[in-house]
Amino acid sequence: MFNSLKTGISHLGIFLPASLASFLARVDHNQIRVTQGFSGRKKEGRRNLEEHMAISRNLFVVLFAVATLLHGSAAQTRHVVGDALGWTIPSGGAATYATWASSLTFSLGDSLVFNFSTGQHDVAKVTKSGFDACNGGSPIFSIRNGPATVTLNETGEQYYICTVGAHCSAGQKLAINVTRASATPSPAPQPSPSGSPPTPAPAPQRSSPTPPPSSAPAPGPSTGPVTFIVGDTTGWTIANGGASFYTTWASGKNFRVGDILVFNYASNAHNVEEVTKANFDSCSSASPIATYSAPPVRLALNKSGEHYFICGITGHCAAGQKLSINVSGTSSSSPVTPPSSITNPSTPSPASALSPPPQNSAPASASLPASATLLSLAAAFFFF
C-alpha cells in the first residue's frame, strides 16, 4: 500500500518527509505481517482481523492529516519583494515598488520576503502617516536581519519602509492592500460584458455601458477598488509628448468611485494639486482644492465627475504635467479592460490596472494539487 501511495504522491510533485515516509513504510510492513499471519493462523483469524482493521484506521488518520497539511500549505503565496531586485534603494525611486505591487494580489496568509544584506537595510511596518513622512520612529514592528519574511495576517492597507538613513525618502518603501483569500482555485478574468444584452443577464455582473431596455439587474458583488499608477512606469513627471502623454494614458481607462490614483515621483521634485477646471486650463496653482507633497501620493476617488490634477512646481504644468479624468458614479466591480465574454466573478484585486494581474512566482493553483492528493490517498486506502 505504501509503495503505491508514494508513487501516486510523487507523480503530483509532492514528496513526503523522510521521517514520515519511514513511519509509513514500517506501518505497511507490519500490516503485511498481520495479513500473512491472518492467512496462516485461521484459529486466530478474528484477533488478526481486528489488528488489521485497527492498523488500517490509524494509517488512514495519518494520511488524512498529511493531505490536510499539504492542502493548507499549497494555498499560500510567497511574494519576493522586488523580485530579482530585492529590497534596496531602487534606481526608479518609490515608483519601482509601487509598480511591482500593482500587478499582484495579496491575500490573507500570504508572505512577503524582503531580500537584503543585514546591516545595510531593514524592514519596518509603519502606519500610513509614518509611511508618507518616511518616519520609522515608532514602527509597528521592525526586522533588522535579512532576508526577512513577513506573514500577512490581517487585511487592509499595509505599509513597509527601510529606516536606515534616507533610504525611505529615496524610494525604499512599499504599500500593499491585503484581501481575504479567494474561494476559487485561481483568479479568473473579472466579470464584464462586451456588449449590452437585450434583457438583463441572470448572473450577477457589472452593468453594461448602455442600460438594457428593461429594469436593471441587481448589482453583482464588488471586487474592490482598482489602483491606477498614473503614467504607469513613467510616473508623475514632465513626460515626453507634453500634456498629450497623460491624456493618452487616461483615455483607455474607466475610473469609478472608490478607485485609487497613485502618483509616483521623486521627493521634492514635484507635487500633486487637485484644482478646478479653470485653473487646470490656465495651469494656475492659486487656491487648489488639495495639495500633496510626500510621494507616493495615493488618492481615493470618492466622488463622481471631472477631476483635475497638476504639478504646482513652476513651469511643470505648462510643460505638460497635468491630468484630467472623469469618474463615474458606481463603485468598481471589474478591471478596466473587459474580457470578450462574460466570466465568473473572481478574487478581489485592489492592485489591478488594465488587466487581471499575472500569477506570482508561487504555485498558481492551490486547490487542484491538493484535491488530487486527497483522491490519491483515498484510492490507496480503499484499494489496499
Backbone hydrogen bonds, N-H to C=O, Kabsch-Sander energy under -0.5 kcal/mol:
donor,donor_aa,acceptor,acceptor_aa,energy
5,L,1,M,-2.3
6,K,2,F,-3.3
7,T,3,N,-2.3
8,G,4,S,-2.2
9,I,5,L,-2.4
10,S,6,K,-2.4
11,H,7,T,-1.6
12,L,8,G,-0.6
12,L,9,I,-1.1
13,G,10,S,-1.7
14,I,9,I,-1.7
21,A,17,P,-2.7
22,S,18,A,-2.5
23,F,19,S,-2.0
24,L,20,L,-2.5
25,A,21,A,-2.1
26,R,22,S,-2.1
27,V,23,F,-2.4
28,D,24,L,-2.5
29,H,25,A,-2.5
30,N,26,R,-2.7
31,Q,27,V,-2.2
32,I,28,D,-2.0
33,R,29,H,-2.3
34,V,30,N,-2.4
35,T,31,Q,-2.3
36,Q,32,I,-2.9
37,G,33,R,-2.7
38,F,34,V,-2.2
39,S,35,T,-1.6
40,G,36,Q,-2.2
41,R,37,G,-2.0
44,E,41,R,-1.5
45,G,42,K,-1.7
48,N,44,E,-2.5
49,L,45,G,-2.6
50,E,46,R,-2.1
51,E,47,R,-2.2
52,H,48,N,-2.8
53,M,49,L,-2.5
54,A,50,E,-2.3
55,I,51,E,-2.6
56,S,52,H,-2.2
57,R,53,M,-2.3
58,N,54,A,-2.4
59,L,55,I,-2.7
60,F,56,S,-2.3
61,V,57,R,-2.1
62,V,58,N,-2.1
63,L,59,L,-2.6
64,F,60,F,-2.6
65,A,61,V,-2.1
66,V,62,V,-2.2
67,A,63,L,-2.5
68,T,64,F,-2.2
69,L,65,A,-2.3
70,L,66,V,-2.5
71,H,67,A,-2.3
72,G,68,T,-2.3
73,S,69,L,-2.3
74,A,70,L,-1.8
75,A,71,H,-0.8
75,A,72,G,-0.6
76,Q,73,S,-0.9
79,H,77,T,-0.6
79,H,111,S,-3.1
80,V,78,R,-0.6
81,V,79,H,-0.8
81,V,113,V,-2.0
83,D,80,V,-2.5
85,L,82,G,-2.0
86,G,83,D,-0.6
87,W,115,N,-2.7
88,T,86,G,-0.8
93,G,90,P,-1.4
95,A,92,G,-0.8
96,T,93,G,-1.8
98,A,94,A,-1.8
99,T,95,A,-2.7
100,W,96,T,-2.0
101,A,97,Y,-2.4
102,S,98,A,-1.6
103,S,99,T,-0.7
103,S,100,W,-0.8
104,L,101,A,-1.6
106,F,177,N,-0.7
107,S,105,T,-0.5
108,L,179,T,-2.3
109,G,152,L,-3.2
110,D,107,S,-2.3
111,S,77,T,-2.3
112,L,150,V,-3.0
113,V,79,H,-2.8
114,F,112,L,-0.6
114,F,148,A,-3.3
115,N,113,V,-0.7
116,F,114,F,-0.7
119,G,121,H,-0.7
119,G,144,R,-0.7
120,Q,117,S,-2.0
121,H,117,S,-1.3
123,V,143,I,-2.4
124,A,161,I,-2.4
125,K,141,F,-2.6
126,V,124,A,-0.5
126,V,159,Y,-2.0
131,F,127,T,-2.3
132,D,128,K,-2.7
133,A,129,S,-2.2
134,C,130,G,-0.5
134,C,131,F,-0.7
135,N,130,G,-2.8
136,G,134,C,-0.6
140,I,125,K,-3.1
141,F,125,K,-1.0
143,I,123,V,-3.1
146,G,144,R,-0.5
148,A,114,F,-2.5
150,V,112,L,-2.9
152,L,110,D,-3.1
153,N,151,T,-1.3
156,G,178,V,-3.0
158,Q,176,I,-2.7
159,Y,126,V,-0.6
160,Y,174,L,-2.8
161,I,124,A,-2.3
162,C,172,Q,-1.6
163,T,161,I,-0.5
167,H,164,V,-2.3
168,C,162,C,-0.7
170,A,166,A,-1.5
171,G,168,C,-2.0
172,Q,167,H,-2.3
173,K,171,G,-1.9
174,L,160,Y,-3.1
176,I,158,Q,-2.4
178,V,156,G,-2.4
179,T,106,F,-2.8
220,G,205,Q,-0.7
227,T,350,P,-0.5
227,T,352,S,-0.8
228,F,226,V,-0.6
228,F,260,I,-3.4
229,I,227,T,-0.5
230,V,228,F,-0.8
230,V,262,V,-2.3
232,D,229,I,-2.8
234,T,231,G,-2.0
235,G,232,D,-0.6
236,W,264,N,-3.2
237,T,235,G,-0.8
239,A,237,T,-1.1
242,G,239,A,-1.6
244,S,241,G,-1.0
245,F,242,G,-1.7
247,T,243,A,-1.6
248,T,244,S,-2.7
249,W,245,F,-2.0
250,A,246,Y,-2.1
251,S,247,T,-1.5
252,G,248,T,-0.7
253,K,250,A,-1.7
255,F,253,K,-0.6
255,F,326,N,-0.6
257,V,328,S,-1.1
257,V,330,T,-0.8
258,G,301,L,-3.6
259,D,256,R,-2.1
260,I,226,V,-2.7
261,L,299,L,-2.9
262,V,228,F,-2.7
263,F,261,L,-0.5
263,F,297,V,-2.9
264,N,262,V,-0.7
265,Y,263,F,-0.5
267,S,169,S,-0.5
269,A,266,A,-1.8
270,H,266,A,-0.9
272,V,292,Y,-2.5
273,E,310,I,-2.7
274,E,290,A,-2.4
275,V,273,E,-0.6
275,V,308,Y,-2.0
280,F,276,T,-2.0
281,D,277,K,-2.7
282,S,278,A,-1.8
283,C,279,N,-0.7
283,C,280,F,-0.6
284,S,279,N,-2.3
289,I,274,E,-2.4
290,A,274,E,-1.3
292,Y,272,V,-2.9
297,V,263,F,-2.2
298,R,296,P,-0.5
299,L,261,L,-3.0
299,L,297,V,-0.6
300,A,298,R,-0.5
301,L,259,D,-3.1
302,N,300,A,-1.3
305,G,327,V,-3.1
307,H,325,I,-2.7
308,Y,275,V,-0.5
309,F,323,L,-3.1
310,I,273,E,-2.4
311,C,321,Q,-1.6
312,G,310,I,-0.6
316,H,313,I,-2.2
317,C,311,C,-0.6
317,C,313,I,-0.6
319,A,315,G,-1.1
320,G,317,C,-2.0
321,Q,316,H,-2.2
322,K,320,G,-1.9
323,L,309,F,-3.1
325,I,307,H,-2.3
327,V,305,G,-2.8
328,S,255,F,-2.6
328,S,326,N,-0.5
332,S,257,V,-0.8
336,V,353,A,-1.1
337,T,354,L,-1.5
349,S,223,T,-1.4
352,S,349,S,-1.5
353,A,355,S,-0.8
366,A,185,P,-0.9
370,A,366,A,-1.5
371,S,367,S,-2.8
372,A,368,L,-2.4
373,T,369,P,-2.2
374,L,370,A,-2.3
375,L,371,S,-2.3
376,S,372,A,-2.3
377,L,373,T,-2.5
378,A,374,L,-2.5
379,A,375,L,-2.6
380,A,376,S,-2.4
381,F,377,L,-2.1
382,F,378,A,-2.4
383,F,379,A,-2.3
384,F,380,A,-0.8
